[in-house]
Amino acid sequence: MDTTRRGMLKTVATAAGAAVTHDLAHAQDQGHDHSHQAVPSDPALRVKSLESLLVEKGLVDRAALDTLIDSYEHKVGPRNGARVVARAWADPAYKQRLLTNSDAAIAELGYGGMQGEHMVVVENTAKVHNLVVCTLCSCYPWPVLGLPPVWYKSAPYRSRSVIDPRGVLREFGLELADDVEVRVWDSTAELRYLVLPERPAGTEKMNEPELAALVTRDSMVGVAKVAAQREGVRA
């Protein structure tokens, strides 16, 4: 028996696949007609079977897994950062606290913890544009932005953001004037950065929830600006 981590994962995955095959074969042998049911996709079946197997073997606690999933679906993610940004736009006093003591100001809204213990918020203005990267790996402020997107973790983004930040921004569709200074901030395990985007014109009468709805994840990383109407985000 292979007792290495790789071997264990291979065994579990194989067993999960076998479990799916067995269940489907059993249903066919019984002559059950499931044509009226919405059968999950093959990957979904594999994930469910793998989850069930891990729970059965005592490697995963189902309640803890449900709590983790719920946390990332409803409590962690860009919506949290958007709320921070909207509050800063609407409340000058809060904005000042956010820029001078980011951890404390973000904690005022109930956000903080793992992967966000030490943060610094940098402000975009008409003459300064900030861009966040992690050149070593993928350090990212989870409490306010959720999990990092694939492109943030990619080697090209991590290297080229430092070497050619304007070129990277251009590829994201953001063209900056020559007189705008671009500042690149390198997040680490000890310190993570969040961009406070420039508030778009024409939003003066919007309330905080309306403002938050405009803010995208990309704008808080610095690869996009906020538009007066919500635009799509990159996956």
N, C-alpha and C positions, 0 to 999 in steps of 0.2 A: 504493500500500500504506500502510495506517495504521500508523505506527511508534510511536504513543503507547502507554502501558501499557494503557489501556482498550481500544485497538484490538487489541493483542496478545492480551489475555485473551479478547476476543470471537472472534478468529480461532481461538485454541486450542480454545475451547469448541465452536465450530461444527465444527471438524475432528473433535473427539472424538465429537460426535453423529453425524457422517457415518460415522465409523469403526464405530460400533455398528450403524448402519443397513446398512452394507456387509457386515459380518460376518453379520448375521441373514439378509440377502438371499442371500448366498452359500450359507449352510447350506440355505436353502429350495430354491435352484436345484439343489443337489446331491442333493436328495431325502432328506436325512438325517432320521431320526426321532429327535428329541431329547426326546420326551415322557417318557422315563424319567429325565431329568436334572433336577436342582433348579436352575432358571434363576434367577440373582440378580435382585433387583428392578431396575426401571429406573434409579433413582438410583445403585444399586451399580454397574450397568453403565457409567453415565456417568463415575463416579469412577474406575473401573478403566481405562476408555479414556483419560480425561484424564491419569491417571498414566502410562500407557504412552506417550502422545504426548509428554508433557513429558520423559520419560526418553529417548525416541528423539531429540528435538531437543537433548538435552544441557543442558536447563534444570534438571533435577533428577537427582541421583544416587540410584539405587534403594537402594543400601546405606545411604546417609545417611538416606533416608526411612524405611527399615525400622528403623534405630536410633532415630529420633525417635519412631516409633509405639510401639516396644517400651518406650521410656523412659516414655511417658505411660500405657501400659497396666500396667506392672509396677513402675516405680521412682518415679513422681511421682503424687501424689494424696492424698486425705484419709486414706488408710491410714497415711501417714507421720506426719501430724499426730496421728492417733489414737494412734500408738505413743509419740509425745512426751508426750501427755497421760497415757497409762497409766503411763509411767515416773514422771512427776511425782506421780501419785496414790500410787504404790507406794513411792517412794523420797523421803523428805523432804529429803535432802541434794541430790538431783538437782533437786527442785522449787525449792530455794533458789537453785541455780545458774541455773536456767531463768529465774527472775524477776529476777535481778540481772545476768546476762550471757547473754541469750537466744541470741545468735549462737553462742557457744562451746558452750552446753549442747545446742543442736539439732545442732551439728556432731559432738558426741559420738556421736550415733546415725547419723551418716553423711549428714545432710541439709544442703543449702546450695547456693549458686551463684546463677545468673541468676534475677532476680526475688525473691531471698530473701537478698541480701547483708547487709542491715541490718534486723533484726527486733526487736520488743519484744513480750514476752508479758505480758498483763494477766490478773489472776485474778478470777474470779467468786466471790462469797461470799454468805452469807445476806442481807447488807445492801447489796451492791454488784453491779450487773449491767453488764457491758461489751458494747458493740455496735461493730462495725467497719464502716466505710464508706469509699469513696473518692469524694469530692465532685467531683473534677475529671474523672476518667475511670473506670478500673477496676483500679487498682493492687491487687495481690493476692499473697500469699506462695506462689508456685507450688511450691517444693520440698516444702512440707508440706500444701498443699491442692489442688494441681493447677491446672487452669484455672478461672477464675471462672464461676459459673453465670449464666444470662441475667438473672435478677432483680437480681443484684448490680451489673450494668452498666447497668441501666435508670435513666432520669432520675428517675422517681418515687422509687425507693429512695434514690438518691444525694442528693436534695434533702430528702425528708420525714424521713429518718433523723436529720437535724440539727434540723429544725423540730419534729417530733412523733415522737420515738423510741418513746414508749410506744404510740402509735397504730400505728406500723409493727409493733412486736412483737406487738400484739394481733391484727393481721391474719395474722401467722405462727402464731397460736394460743397465744401466750405472754402470759399476764396476770400482771403483777407487782403485789405489794402496794404501797400508797402509801408505805410507809416504806423501800422499796428504792430506793437511788440508782441512776440510769441514767447511765453515762458513755459518751459517743460518741467514738470515736477515728478520726481521718481519715488513712487511709493515703496515702502519696505515693510517688513514684519513689525517694525517698531513704530512706524508712522505712515498713516494713509491720508491721501488728499481727496477733497471733494471740491468741484468747481461750483461757485455761485454764478450762474449765467446772468448775462445782462438782460434786464427786463425789457420786453419788446414794447414799442410804441403802440398806443391805441388800447392799452389794457388798464388805463387809470381807473375805470369804474368797476373793474372786476373785483369780486371778493376772493378770499383765500382759496376756497375749493375750486373756483373757476380758474384761478391762476395756477393752482397745482395741476390741473388737468392739461395745461399747456406744456408742462415741464417733462422732458424726455430723459431717459437714462443717458443717452449720448451727449446731451448738453451738460450733464453733470460730470462727465468724463472730460469734456472739452472738445469733442470731435464734431460738435454741431452747435448751432445757436437755437434759441427758443423763438418760435414764430407766434404771431398773434392768434393763429389757428393751429390746432394740434396736427402734427405731421407724423408719418410712420417712423419706426425705429428699426435699426438693424438687428438681425438675429445673431 
